[in-house]
Amino acid sequence: MTHRTPTPSPSTVATSTSASSTGTADDSPARPRRGAHRTAAAALLAGALVVGPALAASAHVRVSADDPAAGGYSVLTFRVPNESDTAGTTAVTVDLPTDTPLRSVSVEPVPGWSAEVVTGDLPEPVAVDGGELTEAPLQVTWTADPGVEIGPGEFQRFVVSAGPLPEAGTDVVLPATQTYSDGEVVAWDEPVVAGEEEPNAPAPSFTTVAAADDEGATTDAEVTTTAASTGAAVADATDSSARWLAGGGLVIAVAAFLLALVGAAGRRRASR
């Protein structure tokens, strides 16, 4: 008797196929991937929103003081970026304070640029060192030579040495003017108020700090005395070391002599 294998009915095949297709759709990782992509895109957008304003703010003309201690001299570095897409910066002018004047201002040469420090009368005399100051440096201007400029996407540093700086806690404001090759002039002269949003064109500025405590400073006499004491100590140590070495050398020499005598006596006894 012949046995036949039962053939599945069409309805059974369809049900199996449908279940297989459904299982494939449920196991697909497509949805989680789309969610990850959306999360990454959101993170990039948030980063751009944070970095964008920071980059815009950093494009302003800034000044930094290497040592803003009151009463001293400091190297002031002006960082001037070019913010135009079509023109170059051909001149930069910095106005110096007149209420707390800087009595000495000198410039560091910049290749391709000429610099001029303008000195003139102060609006009102300023009391300094028991006297009155009526004249001081008022302005510094850097001008690019023909064919030289700060191009789009570039910046240039301009450096001066200035002082003495005013008392600690003084905001030294140094308004700047930037001239472009197309005739545009940008004034960086808006005051910056602590706790408020920075203006569009803030004036470069820095704040002086207290000088180091002189009581803890070492005077020239103290340095000389310390050096002399240190030299004497070194000399004593050297002399003592030399004496020890000399004494040690003498002991070694005596020991060697005695050993030589003992050896000679031994050889004489052996020869007998």
ZIDA-V651537 format. One record per residue. N is the residue number from 1. RES is the residue in one small letter. PHI is phi in degrees with one decimal (none if undefined). OMEGA is omega as a letter, one per 30 degrees, with the letter a starting at -180 (NA if undefined). Layout:
BEGIN
[[N;RES;PHI;OMEGA] [N;RES;PHI;OMEGA]]
END
This chain:
BEGIN
[[1;m;none;a] [2;t;-89.9;l] [3;h;-100.9;l] [4;r;-109.6;l] [5;t;-75.7;a] [6;p;-64.4;l] [7;t;-90.9;a] [8;p;-59.1;l] [9;s;-76.1;l] [10;p;-56.0;a] [11;s;-67.7;l] [12;t;-66.1;l] [13;v;-61.1;a] [14;a;-63.1;a] [15;t;-64.8;l] [16;s;-62.9;a] [17;t;-62.3;a] [18;s;-63.8;l] [19;a;-63.5;l] [20;s;-63.9;a] [21;s;-64.1;a] [22;t;-64.1;l] [23;g;-62.2;l] [24;t;-63.4;a] [25;a;-66.0;a] [26;d;-70.0;a] [27;d;-84.4;a] [28;s;-67.7;l] [29;p;-88.5;a] [30;a;-62.3;a] [31;r;-63.9;l] [32;p;-58.6;l] [33;r;-65.3;l] [34;r;-62.6;l] [35;g;-64.3;l] [36;a;-64.4;l] [37;h;-63.7;l] [38;r;-63.3;l] [39;t;-62.8;l] [40;a;-64.1;l] [41;a;-63.6;l] [42;a;-62.8;l] [43;a;-64.3;l] [44;l;-63.9;l] [45;l;-64.0;l] [46;a;-61.8;l] [47;g;-63.0;l] [48;a;-65.4;l] [49;l;-66.1;l] [50;v;-78.2;a] [51;v;-71.3;a] [52;g;-54.8;l] [53;p;-61.2;l] [54;a;-64.1;l] [55;l;-65.4;l] [56;a;-64.1;a] [57;a;-66.6;a] [58;s;-71.0;a] [59;a;-80.7;l] [60;h;-71.2;l] [61;v;-71.1;a] [62;r;-125.0;l] [63;v;-133.1;l] [64;s;-131.4;l] [65;a;-110.2;a] [66;d;-71.0;l] [67;d;-148.5;a] [68;p;-84.6;a] [69;a;-68.0;a] [70;a;-60.1;l] [71;g;84.3;a] [72;g;-104.3;l] [73;y;-107.8;a] [74;s;-134.0;l] [75;v;-92.5;a] [76;l;-102.0;a] [77;t;-113.0;l] [78;f;-96.3;l] [79;r;-102.5;a] [80;v;-117.2;l] [81;p;-87.4;l] [82;n;-94.6;a] [83;e;-101.9;l] [84;s;-96.3;l] [85;d;-87.8;a] [86;t;-125.2;a] [87;a;-127.0;l] [88;g;-108.9;l] [89;t;-83.6;a] [90;t;-113.2;l] [91;a;-156.3;l] [92;v;-137.8;l] [93;t;-124.0;l] [94;v;-120.5;l] [95;d;-89.3;a] [96;l;-93.7;a] [97;p;-67.0;l] [98;t;-110.8;l] [99;d;-81.7;l] [100;t;-128.7;a] [101;p;-63.5;l] [102;l;-96.5;a] [103;r;-71.8;a] [104;s;-130.7;l] [105;v;-138.3;l] [106;s;-131.2;a] [107;v;-109.9;l] [108;e;-92.4;a] [109;p;-59.5;l] [110;v;-121.7;a] [111;p;-55.1;l] [112;g;86.4;a] [113;w;-130.9;l] [114;s;-106.6;a] [115;a;-125.4;l] [116;e;-137.6;l] [117;v;-101.1;a] [118;v;-96.1;l] [119;t;-108.6;a] [120;g;-159.3;a] [121;d;-74.2;l] [122;l;-78.4;l] [123;p;-57.2;l] [124;e;-142.2;l] [125;p;-59.7;a] [126;v;-119.2;a] [127;a;-75.2;l] [128;v;-143.6;l] [129;d;50.2;l] [130;g;78.2;l] [131;g;-129.2;l] [132;e;-125.0;l] [133;l;-107.1;a] [134;t;-111.4;a] [135;e;-138.5;a] [136;a;-163.9;l] [137;p;-61.2;a] [138;l;-110.0;a] [139;q;-161.4;l] [140;v;-126.9;a] [141;t;-127.1;l] [142;w;-108.2;a] [143;t;-125.8;a] [144;a;-74.5;l] [145;d;-68.1;l] [146;p;-54.1;l] [147;g;84.7;l] [148;v;-115.7;l] [149;e;-165.1;l] [150;i;-88.9;a] [151;g;-79.5;l] [152;p;-55.6;a] [153;g;79.3;a] [154;e;-118.7;l] [155;f;-145.0;a] [156;q;-139.1;l] [157;r;-101.8;l] [158;f;-122.7;a] [159;v;-121.8;l] [160;v;-133.2;l] [161;s;-109.8;a] [162;a;-142.7;l] [163;g;167.3;f] [164;p;-68.0;a] [165;l;-81.1;a] [166;p;-70.0;a] [167;e;-58.9;a] [168;a;-58.5;l] [169;g;88.3;l] [170;t;-85.3;l] [171;d;-84.2;l] [172;v;-90.7;a] [173;v;-98.6;a] [174;l;-129.1;a] [175;p;-58.4;a] [176;a;-126.3;l] [177;t;-125.5;a] [178;q;-115.8;a] [179;t;-109.4;a] [180;y;-103.6;a] [181;s;-67.2;l] [182;d;-91.4;l] [183;g;96.0;l] [184;e;-69.7;l] [185;v;-124.8;a] [186;v;-112.6;l] [187;a;-100.9;l] [188;w;-97.7;a] [189;d;-140.2;a] [190;e;-79.7;a] [191;p;-68.4;l] [192;v;-102.6;a] [193;v;-108.2;a] [194;a;-60.8;l] [195;g;87.5;l] [196;e;-112.3;a] [197;e;-64.2;a] [198;e;-66.5;l] [199;p;-69.3;a] [200;n;-68.4;a] [201;a;-129.5;a] [202;p;-68.7;l] [203;a;-76.9;l] [204;p;-59.3;a] [205;s;-160.5;l] [206;f;-150.8;a] [207;t;-116.0;l] [208;t;-74.7;l] [209;v;-125.8;a] [210;a;-68.6;l] [211;a;-72.5;l] [212;a;-60.2;a] [213;d;-65.4;a] [214;d;-67.6;a] [215;e;-64.6;a] [216;g;-90.1;a] [217;a;-78.3;l] [218;t;-98.9;a] [219;t;-77.7;l] [220;d;-61.2;a] [221;a;-63.7;l] [222;e;-64.2;l] [223;v;-63.6;a] [224;t;-64.1;a] [225;t;-62.5;l] [226;t;-62.1;l] [227;a;-64.1;l] [228;a;-65.1;l] [229;s;-62.1;l] [230;t;-63.2;l] [231;g;-64.7;l] [232;a;-65.4;l] [233;a;-62.2;l] [234;v;-63.3;l] [235;a;-63.9;l] [236;d;-61.8;a] [237;a;-63.4;l] [238;t;-65.8;a] [239;d;-64.1;l] [240;s;-61.8;l] [241;s;-61.9;a] [242;a;-64.2;l] [243;r;-65.0;l] [244;w;-62.2;l] [245;l;-64.2;l] [246;a;-64.5;l] [247;g;-61.8;l] [248;g;-61.5;l] [249;g;-64.6;l] [250;l;-65.3;l] [251;v;-60.6;l] [252;i;-62.2;a] [253;a;-64.5;l] [254;v;-62.5;l] [255;a;-62.3;l] [256;a;-65.4;l] [257;f;-64.7;l] [258;l;-63.8;l] [259;l;-62.1;l] [260;a;-65.6;l] [261;l;-62.9;l] [262;v;-61.8;l] [263;g;-65.2;a] [264;a;-66.3;l] [265;a;-63.1;l] [266;g;-62.8;a] [267;r;-68.2;a] [268;r;-66.2;l] [269;r;-64.6;a] [270;a;-68.4;a] [271;s;-71.7;l] [272;r;-75.1;NA]]
END
